[in-house]
Structure formats: structure tokens, C-alpha cells
Amino acid sequence: MEYDVIIVGAGAAGLMTAIQAAQGGLKVLLLEGQNKVGAKILMSGGTRCNVTNKTVSEKDFNSEHIIYVRNILRAFSNTDTIEFFKDLGVEMLLEPTGKYFPTTHSGKTVLEALLRKVESSKVTLLTGHKVIAVTRAHDAFVVKGDHFHFSAGKIVLTTGGLSYPTTGSDGTGYRLAQSFGHSMVDTTPALTPLTTFDGDFKSLSGITLDVKLTLLDGGKRGISFQDGFLFTHLGFSGPAALDISRHYLHAQDPKKILANFIPAFDENSMLAYLRQLQEKTPRKTIKGILLEYLPQRLAEVILKKTRIDGSLPLNQLDKASRQRLIDHCVQYPLEVTGVLGYSKAEVTAGGIDWSAIDPKTLGSTIMPGLFFAGEILDVDGRIGGFNFQWAWASGYCVAQALKSRLGENK
């Protein structure tokens, strides 16, 4: 056999697996179908690369086997990630949001450090090598593509999912895993913008503010996210919208997303606040009140939707109009028509089912020597560096399993 291990896919998980495995003495081949590696590292976090988060737990992730996710995250923590990159010469900056970025504010810094380590660890990295098939013969895996084939005793699939297909995430890893008998949890886009037909809100493109979004799942209140929210010419984006997108797709009908544009209030507290203002400043205008909390253009849209004259003094606002104002400000049902899909999704929900995977090693229980790391598995995290942390942690754990079996095929 030419190599101890072949890793298919040179994204975050593939790079981490390769580095850790090679440091353990394994002869590693890392294959990337694209001509360049690490496209998602370069584009993530607005090109700044949100490497990890201050606080990481299984509660930040979605999976049908979340307990397995917890164990992997504990094996290689966010602190381990920070130390790992520090050893590579990449210092991290903690932002008030809890997100860690390189102090250079550039994903290029992260990628270049990883590639330097790949080179110094003597990993063989081949780009432009799209894997078409993997077979098992004579206790070895044979990896084939156009004009190439390689063999190894172990193979790791780190091909990602279906998000941002222009980066090479086209579902190849799913097909390869299924060829060995692995099943799938149905996939959907996650961390993707929401779309709408609401012309009033689309006219607010570019406006950002802090918003609380709550999912109505089958008519019942479900998960909520409070974070940045961005109006776009197609609908809604920003962390709050991205986080709730996968839950919206998985929700039972009837489903809605309620927007609280003034998260400091709920229905009751806003009612109490308006009553208080009515006593203290009865001549204050409705628009003036809204402008204390909302951007002007959004305040004007809300007034249009409620059919309330913004110049109206508070003491002239009737009870029905007041309730409409409250509803539109703190529990407005967004007209969501869908999501932008995989083309703009930062991660894929669903993936390879855990039922035939060892939760400690991430190795296949039906095909010895086959391993998985990263987005290809049925794991997706919320926005904030959590999906990268999963990539680092799962890649590390697979490498430890590979190193512990170093002598098996020698």
C-alpha cells in the first residue's frame, strides 16, 4: 500500500485530520477535488474566519445523536483549538459576541498556517484530484479518479455536505459512504437566508438591527434566536435569520416565524410602557416613540402596515390601534416563503447517520478502516464558529484513532 491513510477533502476537517495523523507518524495522502484548498475557510465570517467560540457545548448543535457530538467536543475543546492555532503562530481575538477570530481578521492567515503545517508534517497534498470511487480490495482501500488511483489501509471522508457547492461540496462523500452501506439522515440547507414576497420589508434592504425570532412549529411556540438581523432585497439574513432557517425547514405545518423588532419588550411589557408614556408624555407622537428603538425606515414601514398616522399623539391612540402597534413591533409574523438553499447555506443539516459509526473514533462499524469527520456527518451547529469547532474536534478524534492503530497495516 502506498499510504497509511488517504483523506478525501482538504477543508477544515481534512486539514486537521491530516496534520494530526501525520504528526503521529502516519504516511498521509490528502486529496482535494478543487484546484485550491480551504475555500470555506477563506470566505467564512465575512472572510475573517470565525475559528471557534468562547463557549461551546452540544446545545449549540443539531443531530439525531447529540450525545455523540458532546463526547467529540469534549475530546478537543475550544481551548484546545486556540492553543493549536497559537502553536501555528495564529493568535486569536475574542469579540464581545463570544466569537474568536484571528487577530489579523483574515481567513487567509488561518489557511496559510494550516498549509504550512501540512507541508512541515510531510503530508502529501494533491489538488485537482476529484475522487470518483472508493473500493475495498485485499485489506486496502483503493481511491480512484480520472487518471489516478491510490491505495491505503485507512480512509477518511471529509468532503463536507452540500453547502456552497461552488467550493466543491457536491455530496460526493455521501455517495462514497453509501457505497459501503452507510445510510443518510435527510439533508437540508442550514444557516441560509430566508426569502419573502413582502415588498415593504424588501425595500428595507441593508438595514440591520437586533431582533428576536421565534418559530411557531405546528402552531406552538418553539425555538427562539436573538441576534443581528438584516433586511435584504430577497428577504432576511443576519445571524438570527440564519440560525432559525434550518428549524423553519424542519418545522411542522402550520409554521411561522414571529419577529420581535424591539427585544427589550414583549407584548405585556410594551403595553405597560405605552401606558406609562401615556401618563407622563401624552402628547408624544407614535413615530417619535418608535424612533427611540427602531431605524426610521423600519418605523415608517410598521406605521404603514398598522395603518397608524405616525404624527398622532399617544393619548389619541385607540385600544385596537395600540394592540396592532404592539403586535407589529414585538410579535410580527414574517411572510417567509422559503430559504435561498444550498447555494447560500453555510452548512448542511443531516448527513451520514450515526447508527453505523463508532461515537468515539468516528470510524465505520460496517466497514473497518473507514472514518468520517466534519460536515459530512449528521451534525450542524449554529452560527458563531461552532461548525469550525466541530471540524477541528472531529478531525482530531479521527486522527487519534488512526494513530492508535498505526501498526495494524505495517
VOGU-3710 file (C-alpha; in Angstrom, 3 decimals, decimal comma):
1> meydviivga> 0,000/0,000/0,000  1,230/3,478/-0,905  -0,124/5,277/2,163  -1,265/4,556/5,699  -4,291/6,799/5,294  -5,975/8,701/2,483  -8,101/11,705/3,410  -10,652/12,817/0,825  -11,395/16,532/1,091  -8,986/19,284/2,178
11> gaaglmtaiq> -11,352/21,573/4,042  -11,082/22,391/7,741  -11,760/18,828/8,933  -9,498/17,270/6,319  -6,598/19,592/7,080  -6,880/18,979/10,826  -7,090/15,204/10,371  -4,075/15,195/8,074  -1,927/17,316/10,386  -2,734/15,313/13,494
21> aaqgglkvll> -2,343/11,939/11,770  0,989/12,838/10,171  2,342/14,056/13,487  1,623/10,584/14,804  3,908/9,063/12,209  1,413/8,026/9,558  2,084/8,421/5,857  -0,821/10,628/4,784  -2,262/11,490/1,394  -4,724/14,411/1,322
31> legqnkvgak> -6,801/14,687/-1,864  -8,761/17,791/-2,878  -11,035/17,896/-5,912  -10,741/21,655/-6,334  -7,624/23,344/-7,641  -7,291/25,283/-4,392  -7,982/24,215/-0,820  -9,838/25,858/2,040  -12,407/27,941/0,153  -14,813/27,962/3,106
41> ilmsggtrcn> -12,043/28,986/5,483  -11,325/31,996/3,287  -14,955/33,060/2,904  -16,333/32,372/6,376  -17,092/35,138/8,852  -17,068/37,723/6,100  -13,572/36,462/5,091  -12,367/36,885/8,700  -12,840/33,181/9,638  -14,711/32,686/12,902
51> vtnktvsekd> -12,453/29,889/14,208  -14,355/28,939/17,362  -16,453/30,363/20,207  -15,879/31,265/23,830  -18,482/28,746/24,985  -19,120/25,540/23,073  -21,390/22,657/24,039  -23,653/20,127/22,380  -26,519/22,599/22,941  -25,096/24,661/20,086
61> fnsehiiyvr> -25,605/21,786/17,635  -28,323/19,749/15,981  -28,096/15,998/15,439  -30,187/12,893/15,937  -27,419/11,640/18,254  -26,418/14,770/20,131  -24,758/12,822/22,962  -22,120/11,624/20,480  -21,481/15,214/19,457  -20,915/16,153/23,081
71> nilrafsntd> -18,232/13,496/23,540  -16,279/14,619/20,466  -16,442/18,276/21,507  -15,110/17,386/24,938  -12,202/15,471/23,429  -10,933/18,599/21,638  -12,341/21,770/23,189  -12,425/25,380/22,075  -9,431/25,976/24,371  -7,566/23,203/22,568
81> tieffkdlgv> -8,376/24,893/19,277  -6,981/28,224/20,450  -3,792/26,539/21,681  -3,470/24,566/18,450  -3,553/27,709/16,347  -1,288/29,563/18,757  1,289/26,837/18,171  0,871/27,506/14,442  1,583/31,197/15,022  -2,031/32,357/14,794
91> emlleptgky> -3,187/34,480/17,721  -6,909/34,774/18,392  -9,048/37,778/19,304  -12,200/37,316/21,401  -15,035/39,608/20,389  -17,881/40,657/22,752  -20,187/38,251/20,885  -18,068/35,307/22,084  -16,612/34,687/18,632  -12,888/34,069/18,139
101> fptthsgktv> -11,177/35,481/15,048  -7,502/35,663/14,103  -6,033/39,000/15,182  -5,315/39,703/11,515  -9,070/39,495/10,784  -8,241/37,338/7,776  -9,149/33,738/6,963  -6,047/33,706/4,804  -3,942/33,743/7,982  -5,693/30,604/9,227
111> leallrkves> -5,441/28,735/5,938  -1,791/29,611/5,338  -0,859/28,436/8,842  -2,631/25,123/8,283  -0,960/24,622/4,920  2,469/25,371/6,372  1,839/22,714/8,991  0,636/20,262/6,339  3,876/20,791/4,456  6,152/20,558/7,504
121> skvtlltghk> 4,325/17,399/8,622  5,181/15,818/5,257  1,560/15,274/4,264  1,206/14,670/0,532  -1,419/17,177/-0,640  -2,770/16,830/-4,171  -5,266/19,363/-5,511  -7,382/18,931/-8,626  -7,830/15,252/-7,736  -11,560/14,607/-7,713
131> viavtrahda> -12,334/11,211/-6,196  -14,946/9,303/-8,165  -14,966/5,927/-6,411  -13,520/4,077/-3,433  -13,339/0,309/-3,338  -12,041/-2,248/-0,873  -9,650/-4,972/-2,043  -7,079/-7,149/-0,268  -7,343/-5,312/3,064  -6,805/-1,956/1,369
141> fvvkgdhfhf> -8,929/0,910/0,138  -8,402/1,916/-3,491  -9,267/5,518/-4,287  -9,934/6,261/-7,941  -10,412/9,342/-10,080  -9,719/10,454/-13,619  -6,157/9,347/-14,419  -5,235/8,375/-10,852  -5,652/5,717/-8,214  -4,060/5,317/-4,780
151> sagkivlttg> -4,315/2,728/-2,031  -4,162/2,842/1,756  -5,105/0,807/4,780  -7,410/3,539/6,119  -9,570/6,196/4,513  -11,231/9,310/5,941  -14,089/11,107/4,206  -14,020/14,838/4,974  -15,825/16,001/1,871  -18,340/18,280/3,573
161> glsypttgsd> -22,003/18,317/2,671  -23,923/20,279/0,042  -23,470/23,856/1,249  -21,808/26,358/-1,071  -21,442/23,848/-3,954  -19,082/26,236/-5,777  -16,472/25,304/-3,141  -16,667/21,651/-4,176  -19,285/20,435/-1,686  -21,368/18,364/-4,075
171> gtgyrlaqsf> -22,374/15,354/-1,990  -19,561/13,103/-3,241  -18,796/11,905/0,279  -22,399/10,854/0,798  -22,310/8,684/-2,313  -18,998/7,115/-1,338  -20,292/6,318/2,173  -23,497/4,828/0,797  -21,474/2,577/-1,497  -20,176/0,905/1,675
181> ghsmvdttpa> -23,666/0,511/3,143  -23,984/3,686/5,230  -27,399/5,349/5,428  -28,292/9,016/5,419  -30,310/11,393/7,549  -32,153/13,551/5,007  -30,250/16,741/4,266  -31,484/20,332/4,090  -29,733/23,691/3,887  -28,848/25,303/7,228
191> ltplttfdgd> -27,603/28,760/8,135  -29,142/30,145/4,960  -31,073/33,399/4,336  -34,872/33,467/4,332  -36,916/34,697/1,374  -40,106/36,748/1,286  -42,622/38,321/-1,110  -43,159/41,237/1,293  -42,249/44,273/-0,784  -42,324/46,613/2,205
201> fkslsgitld> -39,627/44,643/4,014  -37,576/44,066/0,865  -37,492/47,845/0,422  -35,545/47,996/3,716  -32,562/46,160/2,188  -29,372/46,987/4,079  -30,967/47,824/7,428  -29,622/45,847/10,383  -30,771/45,657/13,986  -31,007/43,246/16,900
211> vkltlldggk> -34,128/41,084/16,550  -35,615/38,109/18,373  -37,096/35,461/16,090  -39,412/32,760/17,428  -40,564/29,739/15,460  -44,192/28,682/15,571  -43,936/24,936/14,953  -47,277/23,271/14,318  -48,923/26,309/15,877  -46,858/26,069/19,083
221> rgisfqdgfl> -44,027/28,368/20,107  -40,691/26,672/19,573  -37,057/27,689/19,401  -36,008/31,360/19,518  -32,872/33,220/18,449  -31,961/36,793/19,321  -29,121/38,294/17,320  -28,307/40,545/14,394  -30,928/40,706/11,660  -30,501/42,046/8,132
231> fthlgfsgpa> -33,167/43,054/5,633  -32,161/42,093/2,078  -33,612/42,611/-1,389  -34,728/38,967/-1,279  -35,813/38,663/2,368  -33,994/38,291/5,654  -30,457/37,410/6,682  -28,087/38,030/9,590  -27,302/35,584/12,418  -30,846/35,380/13,828
241> aldisrhylh> -32,370/34,529/10,434  -29,582/32,112/9,525  -29,852/30,251/12,836  -33,604/29,771/12,587  -33,584/28,743/8,906  -32,897/25,010/9,416  -35,550/24,829/12,143  -38,073/26,531/9,864  -37,447/23,928/7,168  -37,888/21,085/9,676
251> aqdpkkilan> -40,968/22,533/11,402  -44,449/21,045/11,143  -47,181/22,963/9,326  -48,639/25,375/10,131  -45,369/27,190/10,722  -44,451/30,832/11,090  -41,588/32,975/12,295  -42,530/35,743/14,705  -40,224/38,770/14,706  -39,717/40,917/17,783
261> fipafdensm> -38,119/44,080/16,418  -37,734/45,532/19,922  -36,413/42,603/22,016  -36,329/44,771/25,149  -40,096/44,282/25,234  -42,618/41,517/24,980  -46,346/42,077/24,460  -47,086/42,749/28,123  -44,097/44,951/28,897  -44,637/47,070/25,784
271> laylrqlqek> -48,267/47,579/26,746  -47,173/48,663/30,226  -44,561/51,003/28,700  -47,077/52,672/26,389  -49,489/53,172/29,288  -46,695/54,703/31,328  -45,791/57,072/28,499  -49,428/57,974/28,038  -49,492/59,212/31,630  -46,141/61,042/31,566
281> tprktikgil> -45,898/62,297/27,962  -49,390/62,023/26,439  -48,554/64,367/23,537  -45,584/62,337/22,345  -46,136/61,067/18,807  -46,319/57,411/17,874  -43,494/57,812/15,353  -41,366/59,545/17,953  -41,782/56,588/20,286  -40,821/54,085/17,581
291> leylpqrlae> -37,745/56,072/16,545  -36,312/55,617/20,029  -35,983/51,901/19,263  -36,118/51,394/15,500  -34,395/52,715/12,350  -36,540/55,376/10,701  -37,343/53,394/7,560  -38,451/50,362/9,573  -40,574/52,563/11,855  -42,259/54,028/8,782
301> vilkktridg> -42,980/50,563/7,352  -44,512/49,438/10,640  -46,721/52,531/10,702  -47,784/51,802/7,126  -48,630/48,190/7,963  -50,590/49,173/11,084  -52,374/51,990/9,236  -51,473/54,372/12,058  -50,657/58,043/11,495  -47,202/58,486/12,994
311> slplnqldka> -47,906/62,107/13,892  -50,783/61,000/16,119  -50,237/61,807/19,844  -50,136/58,788/22,092  -53,190/59,894/24,037  -55,262/59,723/20,842  -54,327/56,134/20,046  -57,351/53,875/20,473  -57,090/50,451/22,079  -57,308/48,444/18,832
321> srqrlidhcv> -54,605/50,541/17,145  -52,386/50,235/20,179  -52,638/46,441/20,047  -51,837/46,452/16,322  -48,763/48,562/17,044  -47,608/46,176/19,769  -48,202/43,123/17,584  -46,249/44,597/14,688  -43,333/45,574/16,908  -42,863/42,521/19,120
331> qyplevtgvl> -44,713/39,574/17,524  -44,939/40,192/13,828  -45,471/37,068/11,658  -42,887/37,387/8,898  -44,079/36,397/5,446  -41,400/33,766/4,839  -41,675/31,948/1,524  -38,642/29,703/1,911  -34,849/29,806/2,014  -32,141/30,585/-0,524
341> gyskaevtag> -30,958/26,960/-0,382  -27,581/25,268/-0,559  -26,066/27,966/-2,769  -26,025/30,349/0,204  -26,124/27,849/3,085  -23,132/27,916/5,415  -23,637/24,300/6,460  -25,730/21,219/5,704  -28,264/19,791/8,145  -28,431/15,994/8,171
351> gidwsaidpk> -25,778/13,751/6,656  -24,274/10,338/7,367  -26,340/8,541/10,003  -24,545/7,817/13,277  -26,186/4,400/13,632  -23,217/2,655/11,968  -20,451/4,886/13,349  -18,311/4,395/16,458  -19,052/7,552/18,501  -15,533/7,690/19,954
361> tlgstimpgl> -13,414/7,127/16,842  -15,894/8,229/14,135  -14,998/5,000/12,378  -17,441/2,871/10,418  -18,787/-0,170/12,252  -19,689/-1,884/8,970  -16,507/-1,147/7,022  -13,379/-1,294/9,232  -10,828/1,339/8,272  -13,366/3,866/7,009
371> ffageildvd> -13,709/7,112/9,025  -15,633/10,381/8,815  -15,019/13,919/10,060  -16,655/17,313/9,684  -19,845/18,364/7,966  -20,390/15,028/6,200  -21,844/13,630/9,438  -25,318/14,331/10,788  -24,189/17,396/12,756  -24,781/21,089/12,190
381> griggfnfqw> -24,102/23,958/14,560  -25,490/27,447/14,904  -23,604/30,456/13,640  -20,629/31,692/15,649  -17,666/29,400/14,971  -19,402/26,218/16,092  -19,195/24,383/12,769  -15,472/25,060/12,539  -15,070/23,819/16,106  -16,827/20,612/15,053
391> awasgycvaq> -14,415/20,291/12,123  -11,338/20,729/14,330  -12,660/18,398/17,060  -13,886/15,612/14,787  -10,695/15,730/12,717  -8,609/15,495/15,873  -10,568/12,499/17,192  -10,291/10,593/13,929  -6,536/11,217/13,858  -6,175/9,864/17,392
401> alksrlgenk> -7,985/6,694/16,347  -5,753/6,370/13,289  -2,587/6,849/15,336  -3,657/4,242/17,866  -3,840/1,735/15,002  -0,606/2,812/13,378  0,902/-0,649/13,304  -2,120/-2,535/12,020  -1,189/-2,398/8,339  2,576/-2,032/8,652
//
